[in-house]
Amino acid sequence: MSRAEREKAAYDEQGVFERSHGWHVRFKHVFESPNTLRQERAFHAIATDGIAGRRVLEIGCGDGAHAAELSAAGADYVLGIDIAETFIARALERAVPGRLEFRSADASQPLDGRFDVVYGRAILHHLDYRIVLQRLYRENLAAGGVMVFMEPLGSSLLIRLFHALVPSAQTPDEKPFDRGDLRWLRRTFPRLEVLPINYLSFPLGLVSSFLFARPDNALLRLADAVDVWLGRSVPPLVPQFRQAIFVIRKDIGPTPPG
């Protein structure tokens, strides 16, 4: 099987999404902590900044919920693609012809069209992302446009342990971004911005899930303040965070070599 076929089978036949979601529910304070919600708001704000009248491509659209949010924020046209037929079947229930559309497609293959915003959540680490990102930037992103992705980072001990101990909650080929990946991104895209999410909020969110009824508690508010400071002030620590937002802006001029 090809990489694309393995990914498709993992979601359509093997229930990897359901198992991963089960872990999210078990440790929900990690995903609902003040730091996580702060960066979720930042992610949405970046993706929707000046979106009125613009064309948007979402890769790995899942059930179409985020594509629908982008459309509701004022985008002129949103196209969501996903390789999993089960997701696309649900996404099509949200479709609005000519405004919000969905298609079964492999993001690792060339795509048609130019877009002002290219958007994705936890999708690049399932792909040969260097080829995909350069192609998207060169062939699909309009001049003055932005690519914005939220992706897992893979350098922390907790992340490595999870991947080693719970392989059934991951697809065979997914690989979180490490230090080498971040260096490549910075070399290739000079206007890259990286916004890290969850350093202390990750382990303390695991603990908080058992100790407190609500994720908005004193422990995780303190973790949020520390995480914001560390993310801004200690760049070498960024690969140790749980995940990050990648923002890649495109000026009019030369594109990265393909």
N, C-alpha and C positions, 0 to 999 in steps of 0.2 A: 504494500500500500504506500502511496505517496504521503507526504506530510499533510497535505490538504485532506486527503481521504481519511487519515487517522484522526485529524481534528473533527471532521464531520461525524465520523462514527462515535467519537467520544461524547458528543453532545446529542446526537440523534438516537443512539442505541445504547450507550453505556452509562448514562445518567451522571456524568461528571459534574454538571451544573448543580444538580440536586444535592449531591454529596458536599460540594463546596459550600452551597448555601446553608446546609445543615450546620457546618462549622461556624458560619457567620451568625446564625441564630444562637448557637450555644455560647458564643463569646461576643454578644451584640454590643457590649460597652466599648469594644475597640472601634466598631464601625459607626457608633453613635456618640462617641466622645466629643467634647468641645473642640479639640484640635481637628478631628476628622470633619466635623460639620463646618468649621471655619474654612477649611481648604475645599470642601465641596462647594461652598458659596463662591469662593474665589474662582474655582474651575468654571462654574456656571457663568459668572460675570465675565470672564475672559472670552468664553465661547460666544456669548450673546452681545458683547460690546459692539455697537454699530451694526447689528445684524439685520436691521430693517432693509428689505429689498435685496438681500444678498442670497447667494446660492451656497448650500451647505451639503457636504458629503459626510455621512457617518459610516465608518467601517466597523464591522462587528456590532450591528445595531440591536441584536437580541430581539426582544419582543416589541421594539419600536417606541418604548416609553420616552427615552431621551430624545429621539428624533421628533416626537410629538411636542416635547417641551421647546425645542429649538424652533419648530414651526410656530408655536403659540407665541414665542418671543418676538416674532415679526419677520422671520426669514421669508424671502420670496418663494424659495423652492428648497426642499430637503429630500435627499435621496439616501435611504438607509440600505446597506447591504450586509448580508451575513451568509456564512456557508451552511449553517444548520437549517434544514428544512422545517424543523419543529418551531424554531424561533420565527422564521419568516411567515409561517402560517398564522401565528398570533399577531405579528406586526401588520399583516395585510388587513386586519380588522380595523386598524387605525388610519388606513390610507385615505388620502383625499386627492383624487386624480389631478395632476398638474401642479400640485402644491406640496403634498407629502406622499412620497412613493417609496416602495420597498422592492428589493430584487434579491434573489438568491444568486450570490456571486462569491468568488474566491478573491479575497483582497490581495493575495500574492500575485495575481495576474493583472496585466494592464487593464485600466478602466478608461472609459470614454468620458469626456466632458471636462469643463473647467469650473472650479468652485472657489468661492471667497474664503470659506472655512472648511477645513478637513478635521474631523472630530472623531475621537475614539476613547473607549474606556476598557482598559485591561485587554487589549487586542494585539498590540505590537509584539508582546513577548511570546505570542503564539506563532509568529511569522519569522521569516528571514528578514528581520526588520530593516537592515541596512539597505538592501535592494528595494524594499517596499517604500521606505521613507524617501529615498532619493528619487524614485520614479514618481511618487505622489507630488513631491516638491517641484520636479522638473516638468511633469506632463499634466498634472491636474490642478495644482494650486495657482490661482490667478495672481498676477503682480499686485503687491500690497495686501495679499491675503495672509491668513494665519492657520497653522496646524496646532491643535491642542489635544493632548493625550494625557490620560491618567494611567500610570503603569506601576506594577510592583517592582520593588528593589529587592536584591537577593543577597546582600552581604551580611545581614545580621544573623547571629547564631540561631535565634528563634525561627527565622524564615527557613534557614537551612535544615533545622530539625524537623519542621513541619513537612517540608518536601521529602525528607528521608523517611519519615514515619507514616505519612498519609498519602501515598502515591495515588490512591484511588480518587482523591479529590482534585487531581490535576490531569491534564492531558499529557501524552508521552513526550511531546516535543516542546512544551512551554518552558521558558527559561527567563526568570526575572533579571532585570538589568543589574549588572555589577559595575565595578569601578572602570573596567576597560570599556564597557558599553558607554558609560557617561563621558569618558575621554573622547571616544569616537564622535559622539553627538556634538560635543563642544568644538572639535576640530572641523567637522563637516558643516555645521550650521552656526555661523558666527553670532547670529542674533538669538541663540538658544537661551531660554530662561528655564531654570529648574526650581520648582517650589516643593520642598520635601514635606512629607506628612507622617506623623507618628514616630517619634523616637521613644521618649518615656511613655507616651500615651499607648504604645503597643503593649509592653509588659504590664503596665499598671491597669490598662483596660482589661486584660485577661483576669487579673486579680479582682478588679472592681466588679466584674460580671458575677462574682460569687459573694461579694461583701455588701454591695449596695443595690437598692431597688432601682435607682435611676443613674444613667450615665453622666448626667449633669450634677456631679458631686464635687466636693472640695478637692479630693485627690486628683481627679481628672482635670479640674480647672487649673490647678497648680501645674500639672503635666503639660497642659496646653501652653501656658506662659513660658515654661522652660523650652518646649519644643519650638515655639516661634523664635525665641532668642537664639537657640542653637542653630536653627536653619539659616538665620541671617548672619550669624557671627562666626560660625565654625564650619566653613565649606568642606574641609576634609571629612567631616562626620556625615555628610549627606548620604553616601551609599549605605550607611547603617540604619537609615530610616526605613519604615515599612513600605512606603510607596512615594511617588512623586508625580507632580504635574509637569509635563514638558510643553513649552510654548515655543514654536518655531515661526518666526515672521519672515515674509518674503518681500524684499525690496525690488524695484525695477533695476535689473542689471544681471550680471553673470549668476548662473546657478551652480551648485556644487557639482563636481564631476560625477558622471554616472558610471 
